[in-house]
Amino acid sequence: MTVVSPTLDHERELWAEAPVVIGMDEVGRGALAGPVSVGALALRDGCGPHPEHLRDSKAMTALRRTATAPLVREWGVSAVGHASNDEIDRFGIQVALGLAGRRALVALHALGVHVPSAAILLDGTHDWLAPALRVPVRTVLRAKADRDCASVSGAALVAKVERDERMVEADAVHAGYAWASNKGYGSAEHLAAISELGPTALHRRTWLHR
């Protein structure tokens, strides 16, 4: 399989019109347990090349992700927002994605990023962010941005590393579900544990009856 290295080509187009580009992406959308998390990475023109090993986080090993995440945080300004499994059950995944994304942007604002003047580069073809925002922002959708756009690749990476760390910590509290390895996704071992032990307080209960 050929691994594509992301570029800053699309960000350069946006920098011509906005002082900051914020790449955003989600992780944990399809898991059965734990939060859905949204990473945001703010970059200014002149930020320099992206860290050497940055790729689509799904194409990186866990060790490479862990080693590269601090470099991404040094390269730009990053934040991660989370929406809990209870919020996913209560509001649905699309609303929960918006909540997590808004929390990531609020955290960026607290770090000094002027979000209203930014251009937001969002992975995918559906804008799940806009309905959650009180003030409209410029959002650009791009399919496969997590693979092709360095700001989005970086955002996805920091989100995945932070969410994975949470699931490893949760595994120590809720033993038997193999969250340290499956991170809450529906692996055979995880499904067998749900059948044998029942759901925990971190499971998305509305997802267990599909």
N, C-alpha and C positions, 0 to 999 in steps of 0.2 A: 504494500500500500504506500502510495506517495503521500508524504506529509507536506502540506502547504505552509510556507512561512508567511505570517501576516505582514502587511505593509501599512504605511501611513498615507497612502495615496488618497483615500477617501477623506481622511481627516484634513489633508491639505486643501482640498476643495472647500471644506466647511470653514477652515480658518480664514479664508478670504472674506468671509461674511460674519464671523463670530470670533471673539477673543479666546474662547475656551470650547473645546469639544469634550463632551462627556460620553464615553462608551458605556453601555449598560447591557447586562445579560443576566439571565436567571439560572439557578441550579436547584435541583431537588423537586422539579415540577411533578415528576412521575413516581416519586417515592411513596411508600405506604406509611412511613413514620417520619417524624421530625418536621422541621420547618421547610418552607420554600424560601430561598434566599436570592437576593438580587445584588450584584456587584455593580459599582459605579467607579469609573476611573476618569478623572479630569486631566486633560493635557492641554498645554499651551503651545503655540507655534514656537519652534526652537527648543523643544524638549529633548531633542537628540534621538538617536536610534533606540529602538526597543531592546530590552534585554535579549541576549543572544539566543537563548533556548526557548523563548516565548512561542507557544503554538496554541492551537485549539486545545483547551485543557483536557478534552476527552482523548487526545492523541498523546498525552504526556503520562509518564509513569508517576506514581504517587511521590516517589523520592524527588523526581525532577520538579514536580509542582511545588513541593515544600521548599526546595532550594531556590526556585525562581520567584516565588511570591514576594519575599522581602525586596528583591531587585525591582519588581514592578511597583511596590509601594514607594521606593526611593525615586523612581522615574517620574511618577505623577502623584496626584492626590487621590487617594482611594477611600472608599467606604462600602460597607455591606449592610443592607437592611434585611430583616427577617419577618416573615409572617408565620405564626405558630400553626400547628396542626389543628388546634381548636378554631382558629380563624378560618382555616381552609374548610373545615366542616361546617362552620356557621355561614360563611359568605360565598363559598365556592372558590375554585382555584384562580379564576381570572381576577376577581376582586382582591384576593390575597396577593397575587403578583403585584397589583397596583399599590397595595399597602406597603409591601416590602420595598418596592421601587421608590415610593415617596419617602420612606424612612432613610433610604440610602442617600437621597438628594438632600434631605434635611441635615444629615450628618456631614455631607460635603459642604453645605452652607456654613455649618458651625466651624469647619476647618478653613474657612475663608474663601471658598469658591463662590463667585457670584452666579448662581444657577440661572436666574432669569435671562441673563445675556448670553447664555451658552447655547450651543447646538448639541442636541442629544442624539447620539447614534445608537439605535436600538436594533438588536438582533431579531430577525424574523420578519414576518409579513403582517402581523397584527399588533396594533398599538394598544397594549394592555395598561400602559402607564397613564395616558392622558386622562381617563375618567377619574383617577385618584388624585389629580392635582387641582388645587384651588386656583392657581394662576397658570394660564397656558404657557407652555414653552415650545420652542421649535424642536420637533422630533422628526428624525429621518430614519425610515425603516430600510433595512438592507438584509436580504436573505443571505445566510452563511457568513454574516459579519463576524461571528465568533471564530471563524476560520481565516477570514481575509483581512479584517481590520484590527490593527494592533491594539487600539483603545478598548475594543470589545473583547478581544482575546485576554487582555490584562484584567478587565473587569470580571470576566467569567472565572479566571484563575483565582483571584483573591477570594471570590465568593465561594468557590468550590473548596478551597483550602480551609476557610473558616467554617463552612458548614460541615465538612468532613471531621474537623476537630471536635465540633459539638456532638456529632454522632458517636465518635470514639469515646468521649466522656460519658455519653448516655449509656453506652454499652456496659460500662463499669457499674452502672446503677441498675440497669435492666438486663441482667445476664441471660443468655440463652438464645437471643435473637440474631446474633452474629452481626450486629451493627458496625463493629470495628472493621469488618470486611465489606458488607453490602451497603453500608451507609443509609439503611432504611429502605432500600429498594427491594422489590419482590423476588429475591432469590429463593431457590428451593428450600434452603435451610431456614430462611426467614418465614416462609409460608408454613413450613412444618411446625415451627415454634409457635406461630399464632394459633394453629389448630390445636396444639397440645397445651399451651400455657394461657392462651387467650390474649386479647389486646392489652397494651399498657396505656398509661396516661399520655404517651407521645404518639400513639397511632392515630391516623386519620380514619376514624370509625366509619364515616360515610363511604370510604373507599374500599372497605373490607367486604361489602355486600354487593359489589358490582359483578 
